[in-house]
């Protein structure tokens, strides 16, 4: 009885102690913070000044942001494929330069059509520079024992993007007007992101192949394609997609409609806005909980518990949110899961499919999830208009969270990356 000697390393990440890997983490923490702050969070601050200047409704301008998010979702798949084949340096540098130019172009728009065109471009550029490509670079550099810490570092820093850039954008708008504010933000973005991506991001120095003397240290196109095909045929992938679609729809719906709901319960607008602002801080809290608890429990167990807490918190809102203390308690319960998927997704995908084709698979997962996040608040608004009450909306959000809690616990089989490569090696 002989063992199979053809064992190809499916996870080519290098030693988590490699010093340049941590330099990349530091660089991506900065670029992700600046990217989200300038390309996404600034829009909310500039919404009303732009509406006044352009003579358009805030609803029409909000549609431009939705178009931007959808464009980014559609770009996730080709971006993921590029990252697996070519790495992130050229892609992220070009995306940073394009985003900087688009911020300048944004400052010069005079019609709604021009704004939509610029925001679609920003969505495409954002897909090249924000979390998804950053995570793909980090996953390729770090082994599983260090990967969670590296991802946590980026998401914790970037979690304060709104805290930094929304007040900054407001101050710049007061001093310079919204066009001048965008020019300053473009200068900040260009000065920080493009150089950091160009000078820091690179492919990892992969460890040598293990036992097969003819195995390449760098996976070839056929290995990647085999792993991606196996993933697309894997029921677990589609269960995971459904899970994150449901949870993404729930979080985006609460984000958009929470202030309105709390106001409908008789709370002042200022209090409602402050409580809603807790979601950003709680997203960091949830990530810390996941990173600390995963040393003792499986990631799926932790995430399922958090999603279940979200469902309970939303169901409790009609009973508790009428008081200030109850509103805070329920929002805290929901907010614990607000940013947890940004860490859970890389962990689950890398565990299940390895890192050889990680970016391609992550892009195929990100596309439908991002579309759901963009569409869910609009569907929720339609439901709210039809029913005239927040009860059906909250019920739908709670159901989505419960579905996500159930879906995340579904597990089956061994790592598909190894199985797909082994099948290829077994061919005559």
C-alpha positions as CSV (number, residue, x, y, z in Angstrom):
1,X,0.0,0.0,0.0
2,X,1.6,3.3,-1.1
3,X,0.8,6.9,-0.4
4,X,0.1,9.5,-3.0
5,X,3.4,11.4,-3.6
6,X,1.8,14.2,-5.6
7,X,0.9,16.7,-3.0
8,X,0.8,20.2,-4.4
9,X,0.7,23.0,-1.9
10,X,-2.8,24.5,-2.3
11,X,-2.1,27.3,0.1
12,X,1.0,29.2,-1.2
13,X,1.0,31.9,1.5
14,X,4.4,32.6,3.0
15,X,5.4,32.7,6.6
16,X,3.2,35.1,8.5
17,X,6.4,36.7,10.1
18,X,7.7,38.0,6.7
19,X,8.4,41.7,7.4
20,X,7.2,42.9,4.0
21,X,3.8,41.3,4.5
22,X,3.2,43.5,7.5
23,X,4.4,46.6,5.5
24,X,1.7,45.7,3.0
25,X,-0.9,45.4,5.7
26,X,0.1,48.9,7.0
27,X,-0.1,50.3,3.5
28,X,-3.5,48.7,2.7
29,X,-4.9,49.9,6.0
30,X,-4.1,53.5,4.9
31,X,-5.3,53.1,1.3
32,X,-8.5,51.4,2.3
33,X,-9.3,54.1,4.8
34,X,-8.6,56.9,2.3
35,X,-10.4,55.0,-0.4
36,X,-13.6,54.4,1.5
37,X,-13.5,57.9,3.0
38,X,-13.2,59.7,-0.4
39,X,-15.0,57.4,-2.8
40,X,-17.9,56.4,-0.6
41,X,-18.5,58.2,2.7
42,X,-17.9,61.7,1.3
43,X,-21.0,61.2,-0.9
44,X,-23.4,61.4,2.0
45,X,-22.0,64.7,3.1
46,X,-22.0,66.2,-0.4
47,X,-25.5,65.0,-1.3
48,X,-27.5,68.1,-0.4
49,X,-25.0,70.7,-1.6
50,X,-24.8,68.9,-4.9
51,X,-28.6,68.6,-5.2
52,X,-28.8,72.4,-4.7
53,X,-26.1,73.2,-7.3
54,X,-27.3,70.7,-9.9
55,X,-31.0,71.4,-9.4
56,X,-31.8,67.7,-8.9
57,X,-33.6,65.8,-6.1
58,X,-31.7,63.9,-3.5
59,X,-33.4,60.7,-4.7
60,X,-32.0,61.2,-8.2
61,X,-28.5,61.8,-6.7
62,X,-28.8,58.7,-4.4
63,X,-29.4,56.7,-7.5
64,X,-26.0,57.7,-8.8
65,X,-24.4,56.2,-5.7
66,X,-26.5,53.0,-6.2
67,X,-25.2,52.9,-9.8
68,X,-21.7,53.2,-8.5
69,X,-22.1,50.3,-6.1
70,X,-23.6,48.1,-8.9
71,X,-20.8,48.9,-11.3
72,X,-18.3,47.9,-8.6
73,X,-20.2,44.6,-8.1
74,X,-20.0,43.8,-11.8
75,X,-16.3,44.5,-11.8
76,X,-15.7,42.1,-8.9
77,X,-15.5,39.0,-11.1
78,X,-12.9,40.3,-13.7
79,X,-10.9,42.0,-10.9
80,X,-10.7,38.7,-9.0
81,X,-9.5,36.9,-12.1
82,X,-6.9,39.5,-12.8
83,X,-5.6,39.3,-9.2
84,X,-5.1,35.6,-9.3
85,X,-3.2,35.8,-12.5
86,X,-1.2,39.0,-12.2
87,X,-1.3,40.1,-8.5
88,X,-2.5,43.4,-7.1
89,X,0.3,45.9,-7.8
90,X,-0.5,47.2,-11.3
91,X,-4.3,46.8,-10.8
92,X,-4.4,48.8,-7.5
93,X,-2.0,51.4,-8.7
94,X,-4.0,52.0,-11.9
95,X,-7.2,52.0,-9.9
96,X,-5.8,54.6,-7.5
97,X,-4.8,56.9,-10.4
98,X,-8.2,56.4,-12.1
99,X,-10.0,57.1,-8.8
100,X,-8.0,60.3,-8.3
101,X,-8.8,61.5,-11.8
102,X,-12.5,60.7,-11.3
103,X,-12.6,62.7,-8.0
104,X,-11.4,65.7,-10.0
105,X,-14.0,65.0,-12.7
106,X,-16.6,64.7,-10.0
107,X,-15.8,68.2,-8.8
108,X,-16.6,69.5,-12.3
109,X,-19.9,67.9,-13.1
110,X,-22.8,70.2,-14.1
111,X,-25.5,67.7,-15.0
112,X,-27.1,64.6,-13.5
113,X,-25.9,62.6,-16.5
114,X,-22.3,63.6,-15.9
115,X,-22.6,62.7,-12.2
116,X,-23.9,59.2,-13.1
117,X,-21.1,58.7,-15.5
118,X,-18.5,59.7,-13.0
119,X,-20.0,57.7,-10.2
120,X,-20.1,54.6,-12.4
121,X,-16.4,55.1,-13.1
122,X,-15.7,55.5,-9.4
123,X,-17.5,52.2,-8.7
124,X,-15.3,50.5,-11.2
125,X,-12.2,52.1,-9.8
126,X,-13.3,51.2,-6.2
127,X,-13.5,47.6,-7.2
128,X,-9.8,47.8,-8.1
129,X,-8.6,49.4,-4.8
130,X,-10.9,48.7,-1.8
131,X,-11.5,45.7,0.4
132,X,-11.8,42.8,-2.1
133,X,-8.4,43.3,-3.8
134,X,-6.7,44.3,-0.5
135,X,-8.0,41.1,1.1
136,X,-6.8,39.0,-1.9
137,X,-3.3,40.4,-1.6
138,X,-3.3,39.7,2.2
139,X,-4.6,36.2,1.8
140,X,-1.8,35.4,-0.6
141,X,0.9,36.7,1.8
142,X,-0.2,35.1,5.1
143,X,-0.6,31.7,6.5
144,X,-3.9,31.0,8.3
145,X,-2.5,31.5,11.8
146,X,-1.5,35.1,10.9
147,X,-4.1,35.9,8.2
148,X,-6.9,36.7,10.7
149,X,-4.7,39.3,12.5
150,X,-3.6,40.9,9.2
151,X,-7.1,41.2,7.9
152,X,-8.3,42.5,11.3
153,X,-5.6,45.2,11.2
154,X,-6.8,46.5,7.9
155,X,-10.5,46.4,8.7
156,X,-10.1,48.1,12.1
157,X,-8.2,51.0,10.7
158,X,-10.6,51.3,7.7
159,X,-13.6,51.0,10.0
160,X,-12.8,54.6,11.0
161,X,-13.0,55.9,7.5
162,X,-16.4,57.5,8.1
163,X,-15.3,58.9,11.4
164,X,-12.4,60.6,9.7
165,X,-13.7,61.6,6.3
166,X,-17.3,62.6,6.9
167,X,-16.4,65.4,9.3
168,X,-13.4,66.3,7.1
169,X,-15.6,66.5,4.1
170,X,-18.1,68.6,6.0
171,X,-15.4,71.1,7.1
172,X,-13.9,71.3,3.6
173,X,-17.4,71.9,2.1
174,X,-18.0,74.8,4.6
175,X,-14.7,76.4,3.7
176,X,-14.3,75.6,0.0
177,X,-17.7,74.5,-1.3
178,X,-18.4,71.0,-2.4
179,X,-16.3,71.3,-5.6
180,X,-13.3,72.6,-3.7
181,X,-13.8,69.9,-1.1
182,X,-13.6,67.2,-3.8
183,X,-10.4,68.7,-5.2
184,X,-8.8,68.5,-1.8
185,X,-10.0,64.9,-1.3
186,X,-8.6,64.1,-4.8
187,X,-5.2,65.5,-3.8
188,X,-5.2,63.4,-0.5
189,X,-6.3,60.3,-2.4
190,X,-3.7,60.7,-5.1
191,X,-0.8,61.5,-2.7
192,X,-1.4,58.5,-0.5
193,X,-3.0,55.6,-2.4
194,X,-1.1,55.4,-5.7
195,X,2.4,55.6,-4.2
196,X,1.6,53.1,-1.5
197,X,0.1,50.6,-4.0
198,X,3.0,51.1,-6.5
199,X,5.8,50.9,-3.9
200,X,4.4,48.3,-1.5
201,X,2.1,45.8,-3.1
202,X,3.9,42.8,-4.7
203,X,3.6,39.1,-5.1
204,X,4.7,37.0,-2.1
205,X,7.9,34.9,-2.3
206,X,6.2,31.6,-2.3
207,X,7.6,28.7,-0.2
208,X,9.0,25.8,-2.3
209,X,6.8,23.0,-3.4
210,X,6.7,20.1,-0.9
211,X,7.1,16.6,-2.2
212,X,6.6,16.6,-6.0
213,X,9.9,17.5,-7.7
214,X,8.2,18.7,-10.8
215,X,5.6,20.8,-9.1
216,X,5.8,24.5,-9.9
217,X,6.0,26.9,-6.9
218,X,3.5,29.1,-8.7
219,X,0.1,27.7,-9.6
220,X,-0.6,27.5,-13.3
221,X,-3.7,28.6,-15.1
222,X,-5.1,25.0,-15.3
223,X,-4.9,24.5,-11.5
224,X,-6.7,27.8,-10.9
225,X,-9.4,26.9,-13.4
226,X,-9.9,23.5,-11.9
227,X,-10.3,25.0,-8.4
228,X,-12.8,27.6,-9.7
229,X,-14.8,25.1,-11.5
230,X,-14.9,22.9,-8.5
231,X,-16.1,25.8,-6.4
232,X,-18.8,26.8,-8.8
233,X,-20.1,23.2,-8.7
234,X,-19.9,23.1,-4.9
235,X,-23.3,23.4,-3.2
236,X,-21.5,24.9,-0.2
237,X,-20.4,27.9,-2.3
238,X,-24.0,28.7,-3.2
239,X,-25.2,28.2,0.3
240,X,-22.5,30.6,1.4
241,X,-23.5,33.1,-1.3
242,X,-27.1,32.9,-0.2
243,X,-26.0,33.4,3.4
244,X,-24.1,36.5,2.7
245,X,-26.7,37.9,0.3
246,X,-29.3,37.6,3.1
247,X,-27.1,39.1,5.7
248,X,-25.9,41.9,3.4
249,X,-29.4,42.8,2.5
250,X,-30.3,42.9,6.2
251,X,-27.4,45.2,7.1
252,X,-27.8,47.6,4.2
253,X,-31.6,47.9,4.9
254,X,-31.1,48.7,8.5
255,X,-28.3,51.2,7.6
256,X,-30.6,53.1,5.4
257,X,-33.9,52.9,7.3
258,X,-32.8,52.9,11.0
259,X,-33.0,56.6,11.5
260,X,-36.4,56.8,10.0
261,X,-37.6,53.9,12.1
262,X,-36.3,55.4,15.3
263,X,-37.9,58.7,14.4
264,X,-41.2,56.9,13.8
265,X,-41.0,55.6,17.4
266,X,-40.9,59.2,18.7
267,X,-37.2,59.7,19.1
268,X,-35.6,63.1,18.1
269,X,-33.7,63.1,14.8
270,X,-30.4,63.9,16.5
271,X,-30.7,61.0,18.9
272,X,-31.7,58.6,16.0
273,X,-28.6,59.7,14.0
274,X,-26.3,59.3,17.0
275,X,-27.6,55.8,17.7
276,X,-27.4,54.8,14.0
277,X,-23.8,56.1,14.1
278,X,-23.0,53.3,16.6
279,X,-23.1,50.8,13.8
280,X,-19.7,51.9,12.5
281,X,-18.1,51.5,16.0
282,X,-19.8,48.2,16.5
283,X,-18.5,46.9,13.2
284,X,-15.0,47.1,14.7
285,X,-16.3,45.4,17.9
286,X,-17.7,42.5,16.0
287,X,-14.5,42.0,14.2
288,X,-12.5,42.0,17.4
289,X,-14.9,39.4,18.9
290,X,-14.6,37.2,15.8
291,X,-10.8,37.3,15.9
292,X,-10.5,36.6,19.6
293,X,-13.1,33.9,19.8
294,X,-11.9,32.0,16.7
295,X,-9.0,30.7,18.8
296,X,-11.5,28.5,20.7
297,X,-14.4,28.1,18.3
298,X,-14.9,27.5,14.6
299,X,-15.5,30.7,12.6
300,X,-18.9,29.4,11.4
301,X,-20.1,28.9,15.0
302,X,-19.1,32.4,16.0
303,X,-20.7,34.0,12.9
304,X,-23.9,32.0,13.3
305,X,-24.3,33.1,16.9
306,X,-23.7,36.8,15.9
307,X,-26.3,36.5,13.0
308,X,-28.8,34.9,15.4
309,X,-28.3,37.8,17.8
310,X,-29.0,40.2,15.0
311,X,-32.3,38.4,14.2
312,X,-33.3,38.6,17.9
313,X,-32.3,42.2,18.2
314,X,-34.5,43.2,15.2
315,X,-37.4,41.2,16.4
316,X,-37.1,43.0,19.8
317,X,-37.2,46.4,18.2
318,X,-41.0,46.8,18.2
319,X,-41.0,45.9,21.9
320,X,-37.9,47.8,23.1
321,X,-37.0,50.6,20.7
322,X,-39.7,52.9,22.0
323,X,-37.3,53.9,24.8
324,X,-33.8,55.3,24.5
325,X,-32.2,52.5,26.4
326,X,-34.1,49.9,24.4
327,X,-33.2,51.6,21.1
328,X,-29.5,51.5,22.1
329,X,-29.7,47.8,23.2
330,X,-31.3,46.6,20.0
331,X,-29.0,48.6,17.8
332,X,-25.9,47.2,19.7
333,X,-27.3,43.7,19.3
334,X,-27.7,44.2,15.5
335,X,-24.4,46.2,15.1
336,X,-22.2,43.3,16.4
337,X,-22.7,41.7,13.0
338,X,-22.4,44.8,11.0
339,X,-18.9,44.3,9.7
340,X,-18.2,40.7,10.7
341,X,-18.6,39.3,7.1
342,X,-15.6,41.3,5.9
343,X,-13.4,39.0,8.1
344,X,-15.5,35.8,7.9
345,X,-15.5,35.7,4.1
346,X,-11.7,35.5,3.5
347,X,-11.4,33.0,6.3
348,X,-14.2,30.7,5.0
349,X,-13.2,30.9,1.3
350,X,-9.5,30.3,2.0
351,X,-10.3,27.4,4.3
352,X,-12.6,25.8,1.8
353,X,-10.9,26.5,-1.5
354,X,-7.3,27.5,-0.6
355,X,-5.6,30.6,-1.9
356,X,-4.6,29.6,-5.4
357,X,-7.8,30.9,-6.9
358,X,-9.0,32.9,-3.9
359,X,-9.5,36.3,-5.7
360,X,-11.5,34.8,-8.6
361,X,-13.8,32.9,-6.2
362,X,-14.1,35.9,-3.9
363,X,-15.1,38.1,-6.8
364,X,-17.8,35.7,-7.9
365,X,-19.1,35.7,-4.3
366,X,-18.8,39.5,-3.9
367,X,-20.8,40.3,-7.1
368,X,-24.2,39.0,-6.0
369,X,-23.7,40.1,-2.4
370,X,-22.9,43.7,-3.4
371,X,-25.9,43.8,-5.8
372,X,-28.1,42.6,-2.9
373,X,-26.7,45.3,-0.7
374,X,-27.5,48.0,-3.3
375,X,-31.0,46.7,-4.1
376,X,-32.3,45.8,-0.7
377,X,-32.9,49.3,0.7
378,X,-34.9,50.1,-2.4
379,X,-37.0,47.0,-2.0
380,X,-37.4,47.8,1.7
381,X,-38.6,51.3,0.8
382,X,-41.2,49.8,-1.6
383,X,-42.3,47.4,1.1
384,X,-42.6,50.3,3.6
385,X,-44.6,52.3,1.2
386,X,-47.0,49.5,0.4
387,X,-47.5,48.4,4.0
388,X,-47.4,51.8,5.6
389,X,-45.7,50.2,8.6
390,X,-42.2,49.2,9.6
391,X,-43.4,45.9,11.0
392,X,-43.1,43.9,7.7
393,X,-39.8,45.5,7.0
394,X,-38.3,44.4,10.4
395,X,-39.8,41.0,9.9
396,X,-38.1,40.6,6.6
397,X,-34.7,41.8,8.1
398,X,-35.0,39.3,11.0
399,X,-35.9,36.5,8.6
400,X,-32.8,37.4,6.5
401,X,-30.6,37.3,9.6
402,X,-32.1,33.9,10.7
403,X,-31.5,32.5,7.2
404,X,-27.9,33.7,7.3
405,X,-27.4,32.1,10.8
406,X,-28.7,28.7,9.5
407,X,-26.8,28.9,6.2
408,X,-23.4,29.7,7.7
409,X,-23.4,26.5,9.7
410,X,-23.8,24.3,6.6
411,X,-20.5,22.5,6.0
412,X,-19.5,19.5,3.9
413,X,-16.6,17.6,2.6
414,X,-12.9,18.2,2.5
415,X,-11.0,21.2,1.0
416,X,-12.0,21.5,-2.6
417,X,-8.7,23.1,-3.7
418,X,-6.8,19.9,-2.7
419,X,-9.5,17.7,-4.3
420,X,-9.5,19.6,-7.6
421,X,-5.7,19.6,-7.9
422,X,-5.5,15.9,-6.9
423,X,-7.9,15.0,-9.6
424,X,-5.7,16.8,-12.1
425,X,-2.6,15.1,-10.9
426,X,-4.2,11.7,-11.1
427,X,-4.8,12.1,-14.9
428,X,-2.5,9.9,-17.0
